[in-house]
Amino acid sequence: MAGILKVDKYQDFNGNDIMTSDGSGNITINTTGLKNTPAFYAYLTGDQTGNGDDTNVKVQMNTELFDTDNCFDNSTNYRFTPTTAGKYFLSVQVNVDSTTTSNLRATDVRIYKNGSAIAVSNNNFTENMSRILSPSYSVIADANGTSDYFEVYAQLNTNNSSSFSILGNSIEHRTFFSGYKILT
């Protein structure tokens, strides 16, 4: 048995409109709760040079493509501090250059939460590799919406203790950090 339900408005228990109809078949859905925000995309525009061999270095993402809720600090702390509690999808890529040909032994890229690593992309090599790599990965992390923050660190180990650079570019976005709140 089929039935027909005719309404012009669906509301929640607090009287908030969930969905409305204009009577001509046009439906409007309240999308306030359907946004993946806060969200951001930050990247490094110029090279971050002079980093010591086998030293963990904070990546200074200094430019934002977008930052919906002003949660990313691109000038002092280079970190994402979400203002809404929930689960966040975070993604990172760091382009590293050993500054000397064929001497890479290992590279690590880490996402930190509140000063401690929560995710590590580790690449170890049995033979010396070419000098430039671009490790990338993603992670889902919880944030409390008040004090949790996320940062990116990189480390490069060479066979001759040479310094390394983190490569940035304002057009190609070789090194970037992005994230958004997941609807759960």
C-alpha positions as CSV (number, residue, x, y, z in Angstrom):
1,M,0.0,0.0,0.0
2,A,1.4,3.4,-1.0
3,G,0.7,6.6,0.7
4,I,1.2,10.3,0.1
5,L,2.5,12.7,2.7
6,K,2.1,16.4,1.9
7,V,4.1,19.0,3.9
8,D,5.8,22.2,3.1
9,K,8.3,22.0,5.9
10,Y,10.3,19.5,8.0
11,Q,11.6,20.7,11.3
12,D,13.7,19.3,14.1
13,F,12.5,19.2,17.7
14,N,13.8,22.7,18.3
15,G,11.8,24.2,15.4
16,N,14.8,24.5,13.0
17,D,13.9,24.0,9.3
18,I,15.6,20.8,8.0
19,M,13.9,21.0,4.6
20,T,11.3,23.3,3.0
21,S,9.2,23.2,-0.2
22,D,7.8,26.1,-2.2
23,G,4.8,24.0,-3.3
24,S,6.0,23.8,-6.9
25,G,8.4,20.8,-6.3
26,N,11.4,23.0,-5.4
27,I,13.0,21.8,-2.2
28,T,15.5,23.7,-0.1
29,I,17.7,21.7,2.3
30,N,19.3,23.3,5.3
31,T,23.0,22.6,4.7
32,T,24.3,24.2,7.9
33,G,25.2,20.9,9.4
34,L,26.5,19.4,6.2
35,K,29.7,21.5,5.8
36,N,33.2,20.0,6.0
37,T,34.5,23.0,7.9
38,P,36.8,24.1,9.2
39,A,38.9,23.4,6.2
40,F,42.3,24.7,5.0
41,Y,45.0,24.3,2.3
42,A,48.4,25.8,3.1
43,Y,51.7,25.5,1.2
44,L,55.3,26.6,1.1
45,T,56.0,29.3,-1.5
46,G,59.8,29.4,-1.3
47,D,62.5,26.9,-0.3
48,Q,63.2,26.3,3.4
49,T,67.0,25.9,3.3
50,G,69.9,25.1,5.6
51,N,68.3,22.3,7.5
52,G,70.8,20.0,9.3
53,D,71.2,16.4,8.3
54,D,69.1,14.0,10.4
55,T,67.3,16.9,12.1
56,N,63.6,17.1,12.7
57,V,62.5,20.5,11.2
58,K,59.0,22.1,11.4
59,V,57.8,22.8,7.8
60,Q,56.8,26.5,7.6
61,M,53.7,26.5,5.3
62,N,53.6,30.3,4.8
63,T,50.7,30.7,2.3
64,E,47.1,29.7,2.3
65,L,45.0,28.8,-0.7
66,F,42.0,28.9,1.6
67,D,41.2,28.8,5.3
68,T,37.4,28.7,5.9
69,D,37.5,29.5,9.6
70,N,40.9,31.2,10.1
71,C,42.2,28.2,11.9
72,F,45.6,28.0,10.1
73,D,48.5,30.2,11.3
74,N,50.8,30.8,8.3
75,S,53.1,33.4,9.8
76,T,54.2,32.4,13.3
77,N,53.4,28.8,14.4
78,Y,52.6,27.3,11.0
79,R,49.9,25.1,12.5
80,F,46.2,24.2,12.2
81,T,44.1,24.7,15.3
82,P,40.5,23.6,14.5
83,T,37.8,25.5,16.4
84,T,35.2,22.7,16.0
85,A,35.5,19.4,17.8
86,G,35.4,16.3,15.6
87,K,37.4,14.0,13.3
88,Y,39.6,15.6,10.7
89,F,41.1,14.3,7.4
90,L,44.7,15.7,7.2
91,S,46.9,15.4,4.1
92,V,50.5,16.4,3.7
93,Q,53.3,16.3,1.0
94,V,56.8,17.5,1.6
95,N,59.3,17.9,-1.2
96,V,62.8,17.4,0.2
97,D,66.1,18.0,-1.6
98,S,69.4,16.7,-0.1
99,T,71.4,19.4,-2.0
100,T,74.0,16.8,-3.0
101,T,73.5,14.3,-5.8
102,S,72.6,10.7,-4.9
103,N,73.0,10.6,-1.2
104,L,69.6,10.0,0.4
105,R,69.4,7.3,3.0
106,A,66.1,8.0,4.7
107,T,63.4,10.6,4.9
108,D,60.6,11.1,7.4
109,V,57.5,13.4,7.2
110,R,55.4,13.6,10.4
111,I,52.1,15.1,11.4
112,Y,52.2,16.3,15.0
113,K,49.3,16.8,17.3
114,N,50.0,19.0,20.3
115,G,53.7,18.5,20.0
116,S,53.8,14.7,19.4
117,A,53.9,12.7,16.2
118,I,50.7,10.9,15.4
119,A,51.5,9.8,11.8
120,V,54.9,9.2,10.1
121,S,55.7,8.6,6.5
122,N,59.1,6.9,6.6
123,N,61.2,6.0,3.6
124,N,64.4,4.1,4.1
125,F,66.7,3.1,1.2
126,T,69.2,0.3,0.8
127,E,71.1,2.2,-1.8
128,N,71.7,5.9,-2.1
129,M,68.8,7.5,-3.9
130,S,68.5,10.6,-6.1
131,R,68.5,13.8,-4.2
132,I,64.8,14.9,-4.4
133,L,61.8,13.0,-2.9
134,S,58.2,14.0,-2.3
135,P,56.7,11.8,0.4
136,S,53.0,12.3,1.0
137,Y,50.3,10.7,3.1
138,S,47.0,11.3,4.9
139,V,45.6,10.5,8.4
140,I,42.3,10.9,10.3
141,A,42.7,12.5,13.7
142,D,40.4,13.7,16.5
143,A,40.4,17.3,17.6
144,N,38.7,18.8,20.7
145,G,37.9,22.1,19.1
146,T,39.5,24.2,21.8
147,S,43.3,23.5,22.2
148,D,44.4,20.7,19.8
149,Y,46.7,21.8,17.0
150,F,48.5,20.0,14.1
151,E,51.9,20.7,12.6
152,V,54.1,19.1,9.9
153,Y,57.8,18.2,10.5
154,A,60.4,16.7,8.1
155,Q,63.7,15.0,8.5
156,L,66.3,13.8,6.0
157,N,69.2,11.5,6.5
158,T,72.1,11.5,4.0
159,N,75.2,9.5,3.6
160,N,77.5,12.5,3.9
161,S,75.9,14.7,6.6
162,S,74.9,17.4,4.1
163,S,72.1,19.9,4.8
164,F,68.7,19.6,3.1
165,S,66.1,21.9,1.8
166,I,62.3,21.7,1.8
167,L,61.2,22.8,-1.6
168,G,58.4,25.2,-2.1
169,N,56.8,26.8,-5.1
170,S,53.9,29.2,-5.4
171,I,52.6,27.6,-8.6
172,E,53.2,23.9,-8.3
173,H,52.6,23.6,-4.5
174,R,55.4,21.0,-4.0
175,T,55.0,21.1,-0.2
176,F,51.5,21.4,1.3
177,F,49.3,20.6,4.3
178,S,45.6,20.4,4.0
179,G,42.6,19.2,6.1
180,Y,38.9,19.4,6.7
181,K,36.3,18.2,9.3
182,I,34.7,14.9,8.4
183,L,30.9,14.6,8.6
184,T,30.2,11.8,11.1
